[in-house]
Amino acid sequence: MKDLIATSIKYQQGALHILDQHQLPHREQWLVCDSTEVMIAMIKKLQIRGAPLIGIGASVLLAHLAEQGASTASLRTDAERLRAARPTAVNLMNCLDRMLASLDSHGTATLAHCAEQLFNEDVELCNRIATEGAALIEDGANILTHCNTGSLATAGVGTAIGVIGAAKQQGKQLHVWVDETRPLLQGGRLTTWEMDQLDVPHTLVCDNMAALLMAQGKVDMILVGADRIAANGDFANKVGTYSLAVIAHYHQVPFYVVAPYTSVDANCPNGRAIPIEQRNPAEVQGVSGSFGEVNWAPDNTPVYNPAFDVTPAKLISGWILDTGVYRPEQIAAGVLTTL
Amino acid sequence: MKDLIATSIKYQQGALHILDQHQLPHREQWLVCDSTEVMIAMIKKLQIRGAPLIGIGASVLLAHLAEQGASTASLRTDAERLRAARPTAVNLMNCLDRMLASLDSHGTATLAHCAEQLFNEDVELCNRIATEGAALIEDGANILTHCNTGSLATAGVGTAIGVIGAAKQQGKQLHVWVDETRPLLQGGRLTTWEMDQLDVPHTLVCDNMAALLMAQGKVDMILVGADRIAANGDFANKVGTYSLAVIAHYHQVPFYVVAPYTSVDANCPNGRAIPIEQRNPAEVQGVSGSFGEVNWAPDNTPVYNPAFDVTPAKLISGWILDTGVYRPEQIAAGVLTTL
């Protein structure tokens, strides 16, 4: 397989390296991923994360295993196990379906080419999304975003953050409000880091402060990513996204979801059909990262910890995809089933 | 001064002891408070917290200083310095006004009696609030609460948590959703601890999950405390309260504010007139507690950290005070200016 280089994933000299996102921003540690077990553990620990990127990472791993001589049967088993590692994000399933179709048609030898294609396509999709979305950003805009949707979450420039970066490159003055995104702090740890890299003025807030900002008129638009977009336009994304959508609706702040077509699941009729991953109580009882693990709740405090929530189409102003920006009327007319 | 004993404040054998709430729940450390400097530092670090309790704590300290021989002039200066320690909470101002009026009328000798009265009155107010509020709680209710409003925040059983405890004592089955309350985690650290003490089934969630719970029909009502209630019914409370109120409004979940009349500021016309304390960026860049201090954001990340927000009266279903439960029509008619 050719070398493939992105911000948080590298395939170089026949080895797959993953930037451990659990340790960011204070520790930049690259880990070797050479088995399905390791990749599944990394996905579950969010050492590799971002709906587009985990699809790419799993595909590159499969191609690597094929080059190492893995049999068709074992690659099939590996693909099934990887598919279950993050049930909400559909990109993983979409990428693995492409890899399996290639395996079925042409055997193991073509998997490297298929993985390279998926990687390069994701870079290209991010660029197209960025161009489509940047046209919506006005000079001087205050944008609020949730979780992390940048170069750490994709093979390219990202989705929502890709749009922000493109608008900045067009010379627009921007300011970004970064939701910290409890419990895993992708905003506080990763989006802040990406805003620094992009030299975009930004301010970190706790998730529960977004409503106050909107009441003060300090938010012009909200841009978020997606882990799965259903045929009717409902979408799953990092928990807290639905909360933002409700608050934006009340304050009449435009709310956009930003994603590649690979996040669309045309077979999923609506948000109720999207499975939501439940995660470890320890994530809410405390926090962990490069600094270790701390716990502030009383021992054994019962916890509810869904990793994602679903935002219904009726709360969304527009869907920024690589193929264009879609308005509610187009979504209601079924455009997502025709992409 | 007589001995005065509450969950997190004790006046015993001539010394004022404060349970360090910054260290809870994993470390129960009592600290001696023997000067205005120490009390101000404790209020600022939230070692003593809760709008009612800081008013009581500051008053007991002044009485103690008077017993130690402080002059009228120095007590007046101390009162002014204490008053500025938490600008949003009006109970502190109300209590200090009572102490200064006593000082003016009767001199230093009566301060002990006045502080005892304020302490005992707060216990009594909590009991009355609990009785008024518990009548609203239906058997089987799922109640969501934010921050901490229990025996740690008052001299008595608390405000919103006092209501929950009284309903539980009436034999009602309850379940409480505890918002963790970033950045200082009063929900995750303190309300969970109080729910354990009261033996009330509860589940901890991140603040950004409350909307999802409401969409799922899992929240029957919301009870929160107040740091200051304006004459028109708007109120300031821990940041994140306004967010909850907007989300509750969208989902038609009843939203109640629970407080003693000492939290009402009849001279404050509306929420816009309530000063909001801005706090240290480090609180949002990381977290600190009995485990020490950790930081997960890139160094020097810009932060917005208001400690409180304001919820407008139009989003409130009822005001549960010690004198009764008031409905929006009564509030609009000006009942808060007649208490």
Interface residues (C-beta under 8 A of the other chain):
Chain A: P25 H26 W177 D179 E180 T181 R182 P183 L185 G188 R189 T192 W193 D196 P201 H202 T203 L204 V205 C206 D207 N208 M209 A210 A211 L212 L213 A215 V239 G240 Y242 S243 L244 V246 I247 H249 Y250 H251 V284 Q285 V287 G289 S290 F291 G292 V294 N295 W296 A297 P298 T301 P302 V303 Y304 N305 P306 D309
Chain B: P25 H26 W177 D179 E180 T181 R182 P183 L185 G188 R189 T192 W193 D196 P201 H202 T203 L204 V205 C206 D207 N208 M209 A210 A211 L212 L213 A215 V239 G240 Y242 S243 V246 I247 H249 Y250 H251 V284 Q285 V287 G289 S290 F291 G292 V294 N295 W296 A297 P298 T301 P302 V303 Y304 N305 P306 D309
